[in-house]
C-alpha cells in the first residue's frame, strides 16, 4: 500500500473562469490566471497563466491568447487540457519526479453544469494522466472551505461569486437542497466597467485595465464608510484617438455595476423563495455566507444584507475558499464520497 501511495499523487483543482488554483500536500502550489497564449502558425502553447496574461490584449498577429473556460465551464477543450497539463507540471514536488505519477484529482464544478460539460471536465483530467477523478460542486466546496459542517441537519446558504458564474445554494445534510446559478459574475462586472468608461468618459480601455479599476475602486454601493482614493485610468480617447488619462471614483463604478448587482440580488431572493421553511428558519439564524473573488467588491455584503434583511458574512480569504474546500474533500474522500460525482 505504501508503494501505491508513493506512485499516486493527490491534487485538488479549482478550475475557475478567471483563475486556476491547485492544492497539493495541503498547500496551494498553483495560483494562476486561466489563460493560454498560443502560436497561431504552429498551434503550440507559448505561455500559460501569468505570462500569458501579460500578453493578453498586447499580442501581435502571430500570437493569440485564449481563456479556455467560459461561464465556469470548458469552452475550448484542447486549450483547457493543455493549460491544466502545463499548470500541473509546475507543481514543485511533481516536477522533480523521475517518472510521472498517476494522479487522483478532485475538481470543483458549477452547480448548474450539464452532463456533457461534466464529461468534458473529466475527459480533460483523464487526458493528463488522472486515474481517479472526482467532481464536487462549487457551493459545496466553498462551504467546506469556509468551515461550515455541511453534513449536519441544518440549513446554510452560500453565495459563490466567481469569474464566470454566481452560484447560490442552500445546503443541508451533505447535499444541495436548492440552488440558483447565473452567468453574472466577475467577468460581467469587468465588461460593465469597459462599457461605462466608453459611454461616460469616451475612453476605450482594455479588459486588464477594467480589472484593475474593479480591484482598486470597485464598489457595490455609493455609500461607503471608507471609500478608496480616486484611481487614475489610461486609455484611448474615442473622439481624438489619442491616449489620455482620467480619474474615476468608487461611486462611479458603483453606478456602472448597479444593473448586474441587481441581477445577483434577484437571484438570491429567488433562491430564498425556493428554500423549504425549516431551512429558511436556520438561514434566518445563521445568515448568508459570501465566497469567491466577486465577494470582495466593497459594500456588497451590506447591500445583500439590506435586500434580504439577513446578516451576511464574507469568508476569510474568499478567493481561496473553494480550493480550500476542494482540498479538504480530497483528504477525506471516504467521508465526502457521496458529495462527489
Buried (B, 14 or more C-beta within 10 A) or exposed (E): EEEEEEEEBBBBBBBBBBBBBBBBEEEBBBBBBBBBBBEEEEEEBBBBBEEBBBBBEEBEEEBBBBBBBBBBBBBBBBBBBBBBBBBBEBBEEBEEEEEEBEBBBBBBBBBBBEEEBBEBBBBBBBBBBBEBBBBBBBBBBBBBBBEBEBBEEBBBBBBBBBBBBBBBBBBBEBBBBBBBBBBBBBBBBBBBBBEBBBEEBBBBBBBEBBBBBBEBBBBBBBEBEEBBEBBEBEBBBBEEEEEBEBEBBBBBBBBBBBEBBEBBBBBBBEBBEEBEEEBBEBBEEBBBBBBBBBBBBBBBBBBBBEBBEBBBBBBEBBBBBBBBBBBBBBBEBEEBEEBBB
